Every structure is written in C-alpha cells, then in structure tokens.
C-alpha cells in the first residue's frame, strides 16, 4: 500500500511536470499567403511573437499558395487564424459548412485586381474575351472579378474557358501565350505590367470592390478572444507603419516577393487600402452578391446567406 507521503510526492511531481507541458500547448498557428502584406510584415518585425510569448503563447507561421486552401486548412483545424483572403473565399468556405469567424477586414481596394492581356493582344474589350482561355485562381477575388466583367459584357462564364491556375502559373501562362488573359491581384498586377508589359483590360473598379477578410476558427475565437484582440491591434499598427514607411516596407517585402523591384512593390501597395476595420453585418452585403453570382454560375452547390456567419468585435488594447 502506498503511504500518504508517497502519494503526495507523486502528485507534486505530476503537477511539476504537467504545468509546463500545458503551457507549451498554448499556440497560435497563423496561415498566410504572399499577398498577406500586413501579417507578412508583422512576421518580419517579430513584435507579435514577443507580445504573445509574454502571454505564454507560441506563434507558428504556415504559408499557402492562395486563399481557398488556406481556409480549408482553417476549417480542418490545421491553422487557428487566417491572414487576409479575398472576399470570395469565405463564400466558398461557407458553402462547405465551414465554421469560421470574421474578425477583421481591409476596406475596398478595387484597383488591386485586374484582367491582364499581352501588350500586343487583339483583345481590346471585354466582349473580345468570348471563346478565350483565361487564367484565374479558383475562389479568389479575381474569380468574381471575371464573372462580374463577363456579365457587364453580356457574356456568361460558359462563354470562356477558365484555366484554374495559381498566380505563379497564371503569370507563366500569359507569358508563354497559352492563355489569352490572366485575372489576378497585387502585387502580381503591377509586376506583370512592369516586367511583362501586360496591358490592363479592366480593373475591379465598378465591378468588384475587393475587400479582404481575416478569419479564425470559431472554436479558437471563442476560446481566445484576447489573442484575436492582440492580433487585431497589431494589424492596425502595422497598417499605419506601412503607409508612413512605404520604402522601408518595400525593402522588407522584396526578398519575400521574388526580389521584386522596390518601385514595383510601392506601386502595388499603393493600390491596397490597408485600412483595418471590424466586420459588421452591413459590410457583408457584397458577400451576398458574390454568393449569388457564384451560385447562378453553378460554382456553388447551394445558395447561402452571407450574413449567417460569426463575427468578432475588438476591444481597446
């Protein structure tokens, strides 16, 4: 039979070892993509890690090629928080019954997306896209821009042949002539204009406002609102820094963005609002337009209510 002294000793040892193990389990897994400018800069500065480390939370970073696989990872609990994704991406996630929470947004940046064609292309108008093969990233903001542009031209999505490509592959396809047009976003738009002399057929102005949203898994948002608050205010602070230090920001981003020239990065960043705000139900009106457009194009399996989602509101830091 174990003595009381032995039992107490065992409990003390268990407590001693269980506490640091429990503390080590506290983490924040952040998913991001190359166009996630603010969180990329936050990662480079390292201040968020220091702040959260003081709260016993370890940050890890996970890069994705585009928004859709990023939100899929969020829904599968492979990451806890998503950097900004285009307004279209949460619509697809919602259609797949993902349980996600909106916690911040970047206000509209309609000029940060465009349909590009080669400089000498015979495509001069949106109507000229009929029958053409077009590179586009599925579920990205550029996907909705293409639908909206075709609608404006009196065309259906079925009137073109989409080539579902990542930005890197889309750029290569436009350059080698395997597609007639490429629909993409910054910094790829400015880079293609500068380096490939691509011509803008249309931007998103008047077609797609291009808001970008930050999301978290709903379970994480409910369990760690204080972490979201820290991240939200870090985004606000970083946005202010970028606007007041465009050259310094470009220098930090250049090696991460394929050594793009600093002037290209500055021009690309100038097309984004980088204005961080909370998400309200009123902000989701265009989300409904996007959802309806995708459903009508038979790209969503069912209609969705864009306001049937979870939102989180920040508090003072």
C-alpha positions in Angstrom: 0.0 0.0 0.0 1.3 3.4 -0.9 1.9 5.8 2.0 0.3 9.2 2.2 3.8 10.7 1.9 4.4 8.7 -1.3 1.1 9.8 -2.9 1.7 13.4 -2.0 5.2 13.2 -3.6 3.8 11.6 -6.7 1.1 14.3 -7.1 3.7 17.0 -6.6 5.9 15.6 -9.3 2.9 15.2 -11.6 1.9 18.8 -11.0 5.5 20.0 -11.6 5.7 18.4 -15.0 2.1 18.9 -16.1 2.2 22.7 -15.8 5.0 23.5 -18.2 3.6 20.9 -20.6 0.2 22.5 -20.5 1.8 25.9 -21.0 3.7 24.7 -24.0 0.5 23.6 -25.7 -0.7 27.2 -25.9 -0.1 28.2 -29.5 -1.4 30.3 -32.4 -1.0 28.8 -35.8 -1.3 31.6 -38.5 -1.9 30.8 -42.1 -0.9 33.4 -44.7 -0.2 33.8 -48.4 2.3 36.0 -50.3 -0.3 38.8 -50.7 -0.9 38.8 -46.9 1.1 42.0 -46.7 0.3 43.2 -43.2 0.8 39.8 -41.5 4.0 39.2 -43.6 5.4 42.5 -42.2 4.3 41.6 -38.7 6.1 38.3 -39.0 9.2 40.0 -40.2 9.2 42.6 -37.4 8.7 39.8 -34.8 6.7 42.0 -32.3 3.6 39.8 -32.3 5.6 36.8 -31.2 7.2 38.8 -28.4 3.8 40.1 -27.2 2.1 36.7 -27.3 5.1 35.0 -25.8 4.6 37.1 -22.7 1.1 35.6 -22.6 2.5 32.1 -22.8 1.5 31.6 -26.5 3.9 30.4 -29.2 3.2 31.6 -32.8 3.9 29.4 -35.8 3.5 30.5 -39.5 2.2 28.5 -42.4 2.3 29.7 -46.0 -0.3 28.8 -48.6 -0.5 29.4 -52.3 -3.9 31.1 -52.3 -6.9 31.8 -50.1 -9.0 28.7 -50.7 -6.5 26.1 -49.4 -5.8 28.5 -46.5 -9.4 28.5 -45.4 -9.7 24.8 -46.0 -6.8 24.3 -43.6 -8.6 26.7 -41.1 -11.7 24.6 -41.3 -9.8 21.4 -40.8 -8.1 22.9 -37.7 -4.7 22.8 -39.3 -4.3 26.5 -38.5 -6.1 28.7 -36.0 -6.2 32.1 -37.8 -6.2 33.1 -41.4 -4.4 36.2 -42.8 -6.4 38.3 -45.2 -8.2 36.4 -48.0 -10.3 37.9 -50.8 -14.0 38.4 -50.2 -14.9 35.5 -52.4 -13.0 32.9 -50.4 -15.2 32.8 -47.3 -18.2 32.4 -49.5 -16.8 29.1 -50.8 -15.9 28.1 -47.2 -19.4 28.9 -46.0 -20.9 26.8 -48.8 -18.8 23.9 -47.5 -20.3 24.4 -44.0 -17.0 25.7 -42.5 -17.4 27.1 -39.0 -15.4 30.3 -39.3 -15.4 33.7 -37.6 -14.7 37.0 -39.3 -12.6 39.2 -37.0 -11.2 42.0 -39.2 -11.3 43.3 -42.8 -9.4 45.6 -45.1 -11.7 48.2 -46.7 -12.2 48.0 -50.5 -9.3 48.1 -52.9 -10.9 47.8 -56.4 -7.8 48.8 -58.3 -5.8 46.0 -56.7 -7.3 43.4 -59.1 -7.3 43.4 -62.9 -7.8 41.4 -66.0 -4.5 41.5 -67.9 -3.7 40.7 -71.6 -0.4 40.8 -73.5 0.5 44.3 -74.8 0.0 43.3 -78.4 -3.1 41.2 -77.8 -6.1 41.5 -80.2 -8.3 41.5 -77.1 -9.4 45.2 -76.8 -12.7 44.9 -75.0 -14.4 42.6 -72.5 -16.6 41.3 -75.4 -13.4 40.1 -77.1 -12.9 37.5 -74.3 -15.6 35.3 -75.7 -14.2 31.9 -76.6 -10.9 32.7 -75.0 -8.9 30.7 -72.4 -8.4 32.7 -69.3 -6.1 32.1 -66.3 -7.8 32.6 -63.0 -7.4 31.3 -59.5 -10.5 29.4 -58.3 -12.4 31.1 -55.5 -10.0 34.1 -55.4 -11.3 37.6 -55.7 -10.1 37.6 -59.3 -12.6 34.8 -59.9 -15.5 37.1 -59.0 -14.0 39.9 -61.0 -14.0 37.7 -64.1 -17.7 36.8 -63.6 -18.6 40.5 -63.0 -16.7 41.6 -66.1 -18.3 39.0 -68.3 -21.7 39.9 -67.0 -21.0 43.6 -67.9 -20.0 42.5 -71.4 -23.2 40.4 -71.7 -21.3 37.2 -71.6 -21.8 34.1 -69.5 -19.0 32.2 -67.6 -19.6 29.4 -70.0 -18.6 31.7 -72.9 -14.9 31.4 -71.8 -12.6 28.6 -70.9 -11.1 29.0 -67.4 -7.7 27.7 -66.7 -7.6 27.2 -62.9 -4.0 28.3 -62.1 -2.1 29.7 -59.1 -0.7 33.2 -59.6 2.8 31.9 -60.5 1.4 29.5 -63.1 -1.0 32.2 -64.4 1.8 34.6 -65.0 3.8 31.9 -66.9 0.7 31.0 -69.0 0.2 34.6 -70.0 3.9 35.0 -70.9 4.1 31.8 -73.0 0.8 32.5 -74.8 -1.1 29.5 -73.5 -3.9 31.8 -72.3 -5.4 34.9 -73.8 -5.8 36.7 -70.4 -4.9 36.5 -66.8 -7.1 37.7 -63.9 -5.0 38.4 -60.8 -4.3 40.7 -57.9 -1.5 42.8 -56.4 1.5 42.5 -56.3 1.1 40.3 -59.4 -0.8 43.0 -61.4 1.9 45.7 -61.1 4.7 43.1 -61.6 3.2 41.9 -64.8 2.7 45.4 -66.1 6.3 46.3 -65.3 8.1 43.1 -66.3 5.9 41.6 -68.9 4.4 44.9 -70.2 1.0 43.4 -69.7 -2.0 45.6 -70.5 -4.9 46.1 -68.1 -8.2 45.3 -69.9 -10.1 46.3 -66.8 -9.5 46.8 -63.1 -12.1 45.9 -60.5 -13.3 49.5 -60.3 -17.1 49.5 -60.7 -17.1 45.7 -60.8 -15.7 44.2 -57.6 -14.8 46.2 -54.6 -12.3 43.6 -53.4 -12.4 43.6 -49.6 -10.1 41.3 -47.8 -11.1 39.5 -44.6 -9.2 38.0 -41.7 -10.8 34.9 -40.1 -10.3 32.5 -37.3 -11.8 29.1 -36.5 -14.9 29.7 -34.4 -13.7 27.5 -31.6 -10.4 29.4 -31.4 -12.2 32.8 -31.5 -14.5 31.7 -28.6 -11.6 30.3 -26.5 -9.1 33.0 -27.2 -10.7 36.4 -27.8 -7.8 38.1 -26.1 -5.4 36.7 -28.7 -7.6 38.0 -31.5 -7.6 41.4 -29.9 -3.8 41.4 -29.8 -3.7 40.4 -33.5 -6.3 42.9 -34.5 -4.5 45.9 -32.9 -1.2 44.6 -34.3 -2.8 44.8 -37.8 -4.0 48.3 -37.1 -0.5 49.3 -36.0 1.2 47.6 -39.0 -1.1 49.3 -41.5 -0.2 52.7 -40.1 3.5 51.8 -40.3 3.3 50.6 -43.9 1.5 53.8 -45.0 4.1 56.1 -43.3 7.1 53.9 -44.3 6.4 52.7 -47.9 10.1 52.4 -48.9 11.1 50.5 -45.7 8.1 48.2 -46.2 9.1 47.5 -49.8 12.7 46.7 -48.7 11.3 44.1 -46.2 8.9 42.6 -48.8 11.2 42.4 -51.8 13.2 39.3 -50.8 9.9 37.6 -49.9 8.2 38.6 -53.1 10.7 37.1 -55.5 13.1 40.1 -55.3 10.6 42.4 -57.0 12.0 45.9 -57.5 11.2 48.3 -54.7 9.3 50.7 -57.0 7.1 47.8 -58.2 6.2 46.9 -54.6 5.5 50.5 -53.7 3.2 50.9 -56.7 1.4 47.6 -55.8 0.9 48.6 -52.2 -0.5 51.9 -53.2 -3.4 50.0 -54.8 -4.4 48.4 -51.5 -6.3 50.4 -48.8 -4.6 48.6 -45.9 -7.4 50.1 -43.7 -8.2 47.7 -40.9 -11.8 47.8 -39.5 -14.1 45.4 -37.6 -16.6 43.4 -39.6 -20.2 44.3 -39.3 -23.2 42.6 -40.9 -23.6 45.7 -43.2 -20.1 45.0 -44.6 -21.3 41.6 -45.9 -23.7 43.0 -48.5 -21.3 42.4 -51.3 -20.6 39.0 -49.9 -24.2 38.2 -50.7 -23.8 39.5 -54.3 -20.7 37.3 -54.7 -22.5 34.3 -53.3 -25.5 34.8 -55.6 -23.2 35.2 -58.6 -21.3 32.1 -57.9 -24.5 30.1 -57.3 -26.1 31.3 -60.5 -22.9 30.3 -62.3 -23.3 26.9 -60.8 -20.0 27.2 -59.0 -21.6 26.8 -55.5 -23.5 23.6 -54.6 -26.3 25.6 -52.8 -27.4 29.2 -52.1 -26.1 30.7 -48.9 -27.0 33.5 -46.6 -23.8 35.6 -46.4 -24.9 37.1 -43.1 -25.4 33.7 -41.4 -21.8 33.9 -40.1 -20.0 34.6 -36.9 -18.3 37.9 -36.3 -16.0 39.1 -33.5 -15.5 42.7 -32.3 -12.3 44.2 -30.9 -11.9 46.0 -27.6 -9.4 48.6 -26.6 -5.9 47.3 -26.4 
